[in-house]
Amino acid sequence: MTPDVNLLVAAMRVDHPHHALAFTHLQVQLQIASKRPTTPAIVLLGPVVSGFIRIVTNAQIFVLPSSLLQAMDFVDALLTSPGVVFQAAGSQWPGFRDLCLQAAVTPNLVFNAWIAASALQLGEVVHSFDRDFKKLLPSDNLYLLSR
């Protein structure tokens, strides 16, 4: 399972309209991951973590943004959970390039295309509220949460 930025934002921010759903979903996934601590069940992608931190600490998005320490603590809490790993950027470029060209991505889909290419390369399933991933991923690699 690879969470998208919007899932992490909603799970952390109690003022987010989808907080309850996202938080519960993430807790269930963490419970599943804890039963398989030697096999990563949750993969946090570098671009997702940086996007999450950029959004939750942004005063232009939230009236009371999270502090940088709060955002880092949230990520640290996830990473100290059994079965959760951090996947830094690697060799996603060829898959990213091909996916962008095949899907004729628009500028607003470029970030999602990087996440999708990473998930495909790792054999992961992206969990997200963002329906735009339907343009980038086969249904076997996408779990959309209902709003």
Secondary structure, 3 states (H helix, E strand, C coil): CEECHHHHHHHHCCCCCCHHHHHHHHHHHHHHHHCCCCCCCEEEEHHHHHHHHHHHCCCCCCCCCCCHHHHHHHHHHHHCCCCEEEECCCCCHHHHHHHHHHHCCCHHHHHHHHHHHHHHHHCCCEEECCHHHHHCCCHHHEEECCC
